[in-house]
Amino acid sequence: MCTVYRRWVAVVALILTSIANAADPAAPTLEFIFEEHVLLGEDISVGETPMGERNIVPIIGGTFEGPGIRGSILPNGWDWQLKTAGGCFLIEADYMIKTDDGVVINVLNNGRFCESATGEHSSGLTTPVFEAPKGKYDWLNGGAYVGTLVLGETGAARAVHIRFYRAVKPSGS
């Protein structure tokens, strides 16, 4: 019995030593997937609600392009916005994009931007989720994504420019 116990202790010690000596897993990196230029319609003010000031912004079109993917942003999407009493601005956009080869992909993009003590908003980061049909673009399904959002204009229309990135695990982890 003593020999079995000593062997068990030796194996556990070896495992614990291996774990202790293993390098910490590296942080994921971000890989650019595509950029959108989203055209926005006129705001529809809902007004003050128990949650804060609600606003709806129609998504009326636009374009997107990245390595291996490009197309147009379909009209009739929406950006549901909420400005809270605490100075945060929440967005929840739901819209469709259509690739140049005819594939329609749903984009759900959420973000939260809060004012600092000096009244400045935090940087525009979002957390998109994509729903693509099985096939050429199903690589968008699943995974973790981050978007950078900047307000701007395209011609006479209001627009947002969004760059989407996928989190990529380092090889070997």
Beta strands, then each sheet from edge to edge (+ up, - down):
strand 1: 29-40
strand 2: 44-49
strand 3: 52-66
strand 4: 69-73
strand 5: 77-83
strand 6: 88-99
strand 7: 104-114
strand 8: 125-131
strand 9: 145-154
strand 10: 157-168
sheet 1: 2+ 3- 1+ 10- 9+ 8- 7+ 6- 4+
sheet 2: 2+ 3- 5+
end
